[in-house]
């Protein structure tokens, strides 16, 4: 392998070419070995070099069921930014049931922070925001309602697509800011919040209410009231990617990586495959979207491949979520759960990676009847373009591939072709009495994976702190 990269390359694009088998070899390729080796190769290209003393804080999740989202489908890209992947190296489902915003909101509703020194300054600030029974004061409720109007206008301004929309939002911001400042006594309330935070009260009720307000504003932006959406309908909060989707074509810094059959055979590491917990049942060359009566699912089919080569350009784009305060995920000692009668075992958002640096799933992933587990926090998307494949398979397998590719039921071929909505088309190059050599081309840009940060043990409250009576502490 020719690889001169020693660090992670931001927003770069790589030309990647892989070859398994040659004209002199008709031995079928093992999909487990092929996909695992391909995964390891991309980890190296992207700078994921682990050593005994230095485990990468990042984790790569690659699709084995085709494109996860396409450039011409911004809703799916936005939805993908709101996705907590499982603790596996492969994405094997299009289901977005692990919604990051839902998990984040559930955490905010169930967390509590430690007690802080009750100085006169602290007591005065808290009294401005909360009553003795821990409900909010009329002032803070009014402040929050006016803040909501301001945030809605500010978010609309941020994502306005025309000068008229931007001008209207800008005017709404001015009106909302004035009302918030005067009627909501913004200066006094902000000063009280600053006092609490300055004294270490990061996760109190008032601070979390501010986080929820911001989240709700970005969720409301995703609603399309002109097309039937109503207040309270679910849509992923509006996120951003950098570079912007419309500029993905102009990505630069190309690097070529190539493989031969000998290198693939040499590079396969069975220990890594087992350690990273690939979903072996799903490691086939052909994944089909099927309807099993209770929703869409995927099905793996055996395709005997005697040789293949494929190439594509690969790039990285950063995910930005203005609605997410990552402090919640990276200050594990600063909060714990409130006691909940309906949750007998202490839940964890993340149990942290194991000694090998591999993320682990949470064994208790529900708090107060809602999911709260998210062991990986995606920070980047892996995109690909100019996907090309030449492969030789049996005639029966080729017929299955052609049929599946034209059905439009979703699914993927060789991990990078097909997808949730897309089909693939084939061009026959050569044919013998038993085999067919064919070509697939997919020039469009698509998301084929995610780069995430491994979350620490969360929560892991500091037992040396003093905690409120309703705090759930496990010693």
C-alpha positions as CSV (number, residue, x, y, z in Angstrom):
1,X,0.0,0.0,0.0
2,X,1.2,3.5,-0.9
3,X,0.2,5.7,2.0
4,X,2.1,8.9,2.9
5,X,-0.5,10.2,5.4
6,X,0.5,10.3,9.1
7,X,-2.3,12.5,10.5
8,X,-6.0,12.9,10.0
9,X,-6.7,15.1,6.9
10,X,-9.6,17.5,7.4
11,X,-12.1,17.9,4.6
12,X,-9.8,16.0,2.2
13,X,-10.7,13.7,-0.7
14,X,-8.8,10.5,-1.5
15,X,-8.8,8.4,-4.7
16,X,-9.1,4.9,-3.5
17,X,-8.6,1.8,-5.7
18,X,-9.0,-1.8,-4.5
19,X,-8.3,-5.0,-6.4
20,X,-9.2,-8.4,-5.2
21,X,-8.2,-11.3,-7.4
22,X,-6.6,-11.3,-10.9
23,X,-7.3,-12.9,-14.3
24,X,-5.3,-15.9,-13.3
25,X,-7.2,-16.6,-10.2
26,X,-10.8,-17.8,-10.0
27,X,-10.9,-18.4,-6.3
28,X,-14.0,-16.9,-4.6
29,X,-13.4,-13.9,-2.4
30,X,-14.4,-14.2,1.3
31,X,-16.7,-11.1,1.9
32,X,-15.7,-11.1,5.6
33,X,-12.0,-10.8,4.8
34,X,-12.6,-8.3,2.0
35,X,-14.8,-5.9,3.9
36,X,-12.7,-6.2,7.1
37,X,-9.5,-5.5,5.1
38,X,-11.2,-2.6,3.3
39,X,-12.3,-1.1,6.6
40,X,-8.8,-1.4,8.1
41,X,-7.4,0.3,4.9
42,X,-9.7,3.2,5.2
43,X,-8.9,3.6,8.9
44,X,-5.2,4.0,8.0
45,X,-5.9,6.5,5.2
46,X,-8.0,8.5,7.6
47,X,-5.3,8.5,10.3
48,X,-6.8,6.0,12.7
49,X,-3.5,4.5,13.9
50,X,-3.8,2.6,17.2
51,X,-0.9,1.5,19.2
52,X,-0.5,-0.2,22.6
53,X,-0.1,3.1,24.3
54,X,-2.2,5.3,22.1
55,X,-5.8,4.4,21.2
56,X,-7.5,6.7,18.7
57,X,-10.3,8.7,20.3
58,X,-12.2,8.4,17.0
59,X,-14.2,5.5,15.5
60,X,-15.1,4.8,11.9
61,X,-18.5,3.4,11.0
62,X,-18.8,2.3,7.3
63,X,-22.0,1.4,5.5
64,X,-22.3,-2.2,4.2
65,X,-25.8,-1.5,2.8
66,X,-25.0,1.1,0.2
67,X,-25.1,4.9,0.4
68,X,-26.5,6.1,3.8
69,X,-27.6,9.4,2.3
70,X,-27.2,11.1,-1.1
71,X,-26.1,14.7,-1.9
72,X,-29.4,15.4,-3.6
73,X,-31.3,14.4,-0.4
74,X,-30.6,17.1,2.2
75,X,-33.3,15.8,4.5
76,X,-31.5,12.5,4.8
77,X,-28.1,14.2,5.4
78,X,-29.7,16.3,8.1
79,X,-31.3,13.2,9.6
80,X,-27.9,11.4,9.5
81,X,-26.4,14.2,11.6
82,X,-28.9,13.3,14.2
83,X,-27.9,9.7,14.4
84,X,-26.1,7.7,17.2
85,X,-24.5,4.7,15.5
86,X,-24.2,1.4,17.2
87,X,-20.9,0.3,18.7
88,X,-19.9,-1.6,15.5
89,X,-17.6,-0.8,12.6
90,X,-20.4,-1.3,10.1
91,X,-23.7,0.5,9.6
92,X,-26.1,-2.2,8.7
93,X,-29.5,-0.5,9.0
94,X,-31.0,2.7,7.7
95,X,-33.3,2.9,10.7
96,X,-32.8,6.3,12.5
97,X,-34.3,5.0,15.8
98,X,-31.3,6.2,17.7
99,X,-32.1,9.9,17.5
100,X,-29.4,12.0,19.1
101,X,-31.7,14.9,19.8
102,X,-34.2,12.6,21.6
103,X,-31.4,11.0,23.7
104,X,-30.0,14.5,24.5
105,X,-33.5,15.8,25.5
106,X,-34.0,12.7,27.7
107,X,-30.7,13.2,29.4
108,X,-31.5,16.9,30.1
109,X,-34.8,15.8,31.7
110,X,-33.3,13.2,33.9
111,X,-30.0,14.7,35.1
112,X,-29.1,16.6,38.2
113,X,-25.8,18.3,39.2
114,X,-24.0,18.5,42.5
115,X,-24.8,21.0,45.2
116,X,-22.6,24.2,45.2
117,X,-21.6,26.5,48.1
118,X,-24.7,28.5,49.0
119,X,-23.2,32.0,49.2
120,X,-25.4,35.0,49.4
121,X,-24.7,35.8,45.8
122,X,-25.6,32.2,44.7
123,X,-28.9,32.3,46.8
124,X,-29.9,35.7,45.3
125,X,-29.2,34.5,41.8
126,X,-31.1,31.2,42.2
127,X,-34.1,33.0,43.8
128,X,-34.4,35.1,40.7
129,X,-34.8,31.9,38.6
130,X,-36.4,29.2,40.8
131,X,-38.9,29.0,43.6
132,X,-38.5,27.0,46.8
133,X,-40.3,24.0,45.2
134,X,-37.8,24.0,42.3
135,X,-40.3,25.3,39.8
136,X,-39.4,28.4,37.7
137,X,-40.3,31.9,38.8
138,X,-42.7,34.0,36.7
139,X,-39.8,36.1,35.6
140,X,-37.8,33.2,34.3
141,X,-40.9,31.7,32.5
142,X,-41.5,35.1,30.8
143,X,-37.8,35.3,30.0
144,X,-37.9,31.9,28.4
145,X,-41.0,32.6,26.3
146,X,-39.4,35.8,24.9
147,X,-36.1,34.0,24.3
148,X,-38.0,31.3,22.3
149,X,-39.3,34.1,19.9
150,X,-35.8,35.5,19.6
151,X,-34.2,32.1,18.9
152,X,-36.8,31.1,16.3
153,X,-36.1,34.3,14.4
154,X,-32.3,33.9,14.8
155,X,-32.4,30.4,13.5
156,X,-34.6,31.4,10.5
157,X,-32.1,34.2,9.7
158,X,-29.2,31.7,9.9
159,X,-30.7,29.4,7.3
160,X,-32.6,31.9,5.2
161,X,-32.3,31.0,1.5
162,X,-33.4,34.3,0.0
163,X,-32.8,38.0,0.6
164,X,-36.4,38.5,1.4
165,X,-36.5,35.7,4.0
166,X,-33.3,37.0,5.5
167,X,-34.6,40.6,5.7
168,X,-37.8,39.5,7.4
169,X,-35.9,37.3,9.9
170,X,-33.5,40.2,10.7
171,X,-36.5,42.5,11.4
172,X,-38.1,39.8,13.6
173,X,-34.7,39.5,15.5
174,X,-34.7,43.2,16.3
175,X,-38.2,43.2,17.6
176,X,-37.7,40.0,19.6
177,X,-34.4,41.1,21.1
178,X,-36.0,44.4,22.3
179,X,-38.9,42.5,23.9
180,X,-36.6,40.0,25.5
181,X,-34.3,42.7,26.8
182,X,-37.1,44.9,28.3
183,X,-40.0,42.6,29.2
184,X,-37.9,39.6,30.0
185,X,-35.3,41.5,32.0
186,X,-32.7,39.8,30.0
187,X,-29.7,41.5,31.6
188,X,-30.7,40.6,35.1
189,X,-31.6,37.0,34.3
190,X,-28.4,36.5,32.2
191,X,-26.4,37.8,35.1
192,X,-28.0,35.4,37.5
193,X,-27.3,32.5,35.2
194,X,-23.7,33.6,34.9
195,X,-23.4,33.6,38.7
196,X,-24.7,30.0,39.0
197,X,-22.4,28.8,36.2
198,X,-19.4,30.7,37.6
199,X,-19.9,28.9,40.9
200,X,-20.0,25.5,39.1
201,X,-23.7,25.0,38.6
202,X,-23.5,23.7,35.0
203,X,-26.4,21.3,35.0
204,X,-29.1,22.9,37.2
205,X,-32.7,23.3,36.2
206,X,-32.3,26.8,34.7
207,X,-29.2,25.9,32.7
208,X,-30.9,22.8,31.2
209,X,-34.0,24.8,30.4
210,X,-31.8,27.1,28.3
211,X,-30.4,24.0,26.5
212,X,-33.9,22.8,25.8
213,X,-35.0,26.1,24.4
214,X,-32.2,26.1,21.9
215,X,-32.9,22.5,20.9
216,X,-36.6,23.3,20.3
217,X,-35.9,26.3,18.1
218,X,-33.7,24.2,15.8
219,X,-36.4,21.4,15.7
220,X,-39.1,23.9,14.8
221,X,-37.0,25.1,11.9
222,X,-37.3,21.6,10.4
223,X,-41.1,21.8,10.3
224,X,-42.7,22.7,7.0
225,X,-46.1,24.2,7.9
226,X,-47.0,24.8,4.2
227,X,-46.8,21.0,3.6
228,X,-48.9,19.7,6.4
229,X,-46.5,19.7,9.4
230,X,-48.0,20.9,12.6
231,X,-46.4,22.2,15.8
232,X,-45.1,19.2,17.8
233,X,-44.5,17.0,14.7
234,X,-41.2,15.2,14.7
235,X,-38.3,16.4,12.5
236,X,-34.6,16.3,13.2
237,X,-33.2,19.6,14.4
238,X,-31.4,21.6,11.7
239,X,-27.7,20.8,11.6
240,X,-24.9,21.9,9.3
241,X,-22.0,20.3,7.4
242,X,-18.7,21.9,6.4
243,X,-18.0,22.3,3.6
244,X,-21.5,22.9,2.5
245,X,-23.2,20.2,0.4
246,X,-23.3,22.4,-2.7
247,X,-19.4,22.7,-2.6
248,X,-18.6,19.0,-2.1
249,X,-17.7,18.7,-5.8
250,X,-14.8,21.1,-5.4
251,X,-13.0,19.2,-2.6
252,X,-9.2,19.0,-3.1
253,X,-6.1,17.3,-1.7
254,X,-6.3,14.0,-3.6
255,X,-4.4,11.0,-2.5
256,X,-4.1,7.7,-4.3
257,X,-4.2,4.4,-2.4
258,X,-4.1,1.1,-4.3
259,X,-4.1,-2.6,-3.4
260,X,-3.2,-5.8,-5.1
261,X,-4.5,-9.3,-4.3
262,X,-1.3,-10.1,-2.4
263,X,-1.6,-7.0,-0.3
264,X,-5.2,-7.8,0.6
265,X,-4.3,-11.3,1.6
266,X,-1.4,-10.1,3.7
267,X,-3.3,-7.2,5.3
268,X,-6.3,-9.2,6.5
269,X,-6.2,-9.4,10.4
270,X,-8.7,-11.9,11.9
271,X,-8.0,-10.5,15.4
272,X,-9.1,-7.0,14.3
273,X,-12.2,-8.3,12.7
274,X,-13.2,-10.1,15.9
275,X,-12.1,-7.3,18.2
276,X,-14.1,-4.6,16.4
277,X,-17.2,-6.8,16.5
278,X,-18.3,-6.8,12.8
279,X,-21.8,-8.1,12.4
280,X,-20.8,-11.3,10.7
281,X,-24.3,-12.2,9.7
282,X,-24.5,-9.1,7.6
283,X,-21.1,-9.3,5.9
284,X,-22.1,-10.3,2.4
285,X,-21.5,-8.6,-0.9
286,X,-25.2,-8.1,-1.5
287,X,-27.6,-6.5,1.0
288,X,-31.2,-6.2,-0.1
289,X,-33.9,-4.0,1.3
290,X,-36.9,-6.2,2.0
291,X,-40.3,-5.7,3.6
292,X,-41.0,-8.3,6.2
293,X,-44.5,-7.1,7.1
294,X,-43.5,-5.0,10.1
295,X,-41.3,-2.4,8.3
296,X,-38.3,-2.3,6.1
297,X,-35.3,-4.5,6.9
298,X,-32.2,-5.9,5.2
299,X,-31.4,-9.3,4.0
300,X,-27.9,-10.7,3.1
301,X,-27.5,-12.9,0.0
302,X,-24.6,-15.0,-0.9
303,X,-22.8,-13.8,-4.1
304,X,-19.8,-15.7,-5.2
305,X,-17.2,-13.3,-6.5
306,X,-14.1,-14.6,-8.2
307,X,-12.5,-11.3,-8.8
308,X,-13.3,-7.6,-8.5
309,X,-11.7,-4.2,-8.5
310,X,-13.3,-0.9,-7.5
311,X,-12.3,2.7,-7.1
312,X,-13.9,5.9,-5.7
313,X,-13.0,9.3,-4.3
314,X,-13.5,9.6,-0.6
315,X,-13.8,12.8,1.5
316,X,-14.7,14.0,4.9
317,X,-17.1,16.7,6.0
318,X,-17.6,18.1,9.5
319,X,-20.9,18.0,11.3
320,X,-22.0,21.1,13.2
321,X,-24.9,21.0,15.6
322,X,-25.6,24.4,17.1
323,X,-28.4,22.9,19.1
324,X,-26.2,20.4,21.0
325,X,-24.2,21.4,24.1
326,X,-21.5,18.7,24.1
327,X,-20.5,19.7,27.6
328,X,-23.3,17.3,28.7
329,X,-21.3,14.4,27.1
330,X,-17.8,15.4,28.1
331,X,-18.3,16.3,31.8
332,X,-19.2,12.9,33.1
333,X,-18.3,13.7,36.7
334,X,-20.5,16.8,36.8
335,X,-23.9,15.1,36.8
336,X,-25.9,12.0,37.6
337,X,-29.4,10.7,37.2
338,X,-32.3,11.7,39.4
339,X,-33.7,8.7,41.2
340,X,-36.5,7.0,39.2
341,X,-38.7,4.3,40.7
342,X,-39.3,2.7,37.3
343,X,-35.6,2.3,36.6
344,X,-34.1,-0.4,38.9
345,X,-30.6,-0.5,37.4
346,X,-28.3,2.5,37.0
347,X,-28.3,3.4,33.2
348,X,-25.3,4.6,31.2
349,X,-25.3,6.8,28.2
350,X,-21.9,5.2,27.5
351,X,-19.9,2.6,29.4
352,X,-16.7,3.9,27.7
353,X,-14.4,1.9,25.3
354,X,-12.8,-1.3,26.4
355,X,-9.1,-1.8,27.0
356,X,-8.5,-2.2,23.2
357,X,-10.2,1.1,22.5
358,X,-13.3,-0.5,21.1
359,X,-16.6,1.2,22.0
360,X,-19.0,-0.9,24.1
361,X,-22.8,-0.8,24.0
362,X,-24.6,0.2,27.2
363,X,-26.1,-2.8,29.1
364,X,-28.7,-0.5,30.7
365,X,-29.8,1.9,28.0
366,X,-33.2,3.1,29.3
367,X,-34.0,5.7,31.9
368,X,-37.6,6.4,33.0
369,X,-38.8,4.3,30.0
370,X,-36.9,6.3,27.4
371,X,-33.6,5.4,25.6
372,X,-30.5,7.4,26.7
373,X,-27.6,5.4,25.2
374,X,-25.2,6.9,22.8
375,X,-21.7,5.5,23.0
376,X,-20.5,7.2,19.8
377,X,-21.0,10.9,18.9
378,X,-20.6,11.5,15.2
379,X,-18.4,14.5,14.3
380,X,-17.8,13.9,10.6
381,X,-19.4,12.2,7.6
382,X,-17.4,10.1,5.1
383,X,-18.5,10.9,1.5
384,X,-17.7,9.2,-1.7
385,X,-18.1,10.0,-5.4
386,X,-17.1,8.4,-8.8
387,X,-17.8,4.9,-7.4
388,X,-16.7,2.3,-10.0
389,X,-16.7,-1.5,-9.8
390,X,-15.7,-4.3,-12.2
391,X,-16.5,-7.8,-10.9
392,X,-16.8,-11.4,-12.1
393,X,-19.5,-13.5,-10.7
394,X,-21.6,-16.6,-11.6
395,X,-24.4,-16.1,-14.1
396,X,-27.0,-16.9,-11.4
397,X,-25.5,-14.3,-9.1
398,X,-25.4,-11.7,-11.9
399,X,-29.1,-12.3,-12.5
400,X,-29.8,-11.7,-8.8
401,X,-27.6,-8.5,-8.8
402,X,-29.4,-7.1,-11.9
403,X,-32.8,-7.9,-10.5
404,X,-32.0,-6.4,-7.1
405,X,-30.4,-3.3,-8.5
406,X,-33.5,-2.4,-10.6
407,X,-36.1,-3.1,-7.9
408,X,-35.7,0.2,-6.0
409,X,-36.3,-1.5,-2.7
410,X,-33.1,-0.2,-1.2
411,X,-30.1,-2.2,0.0
412,X,-26.5,-2.2,-1.3
413,X,-23.9,-4.0,-3.3
414,X,-20.3,-4.2,-2.2
415,X,-21.1,-1.7,0.6
416,X,-20.9,1.4,-1.5
417,X,-23.5,0.9,-4.2
418,X,-27.2,1.3,-3.8
419,X,-28.8,2.8,-0.7
420,X,-32.1,3.6,1.0
421,X,-33.7,5.0,-2.1
422,X,-31.2,4.4,-4.9
423,X,-30.8,1.6,-7.4
424,X,-27.8,0.5,-9.3
425,X,-27.3,-0.4,-13.0
426,X,-24.9,-2.8,-14.6
427,X,-23.0,-3.0,-17.9
428,X,-22.0,-6.4,-19.1
429,X,-18.3,-6.5,-20.2
430,X,-17.7,-10.2,-20.8
431,X,-19.4,-13.6,-20.5
432,X,-18.4,-17.2,-20.4
433,X,-20.4,-20.3,-20.1
434,X,-20.5,-20.0,-16.3
435,X,-19.4,-16.4,-15.4
436,X,-20.2,-12.8,-16.2
437,X,-17.8,-9.8,-15.9
438,X,-19.7,-6.5,-15.5
439,X,-19.2,-2.9,-14.5
440,X,-21.2,-0.6,-12.1
441,X,-20.7,3.2,-12.1
442,X,-22.2,5.6,-9.5
443,X,-20.8,9.1,-10.2
444,X,-23.0,10.9,-7.7
445,X,-21.8,12.0,-4.2
446,X,-23.1,10.0,-1.3
447,X,-22.5,9.5,2.4
448,X,-21.0,6.1,3.1
449,X,-20.0,6.3,6.7
450,X,-19.4,8.3,9.9
451,X,-16.5,9.3,12.0
452,X,-17.4,9.5,15.7
453,X,-15.7,10.3,19.0
454,X,-15.8,7.6,21.6
455,X,-17.7,8.8,24.6
456,X,-16.2,8.2,28.1
457,X,-18.1,6.5,30.9
458,X,-21.2,8.6,31.2
459,X,-22.3,9.6,33.7
460,X,-19.6,9.0,36.3
461,X,-20.5,11.3,39.2
462,X,-17.8,12.5,41.5
463,X,-18.6,10.9,44.9
464,X,-16.5,13.6,46.7
465,X,-19.1,16.2,45.7
466,X,-22.2,16.9,47.8
467,X,-25.4,15.9,45.9
468,X,-29.1,16.7,46.3
469,X,-31.3,14.1,48.0
470,X,-32.8,12.9,44.7
471,X,-29.4,12.2,43.1
472,X,-28.8,8.6,42.1
473,X,-25.3,7.6,43.2
474,X,-23.8,4.2,42.8
475,X,-20.8,3.5,45.1
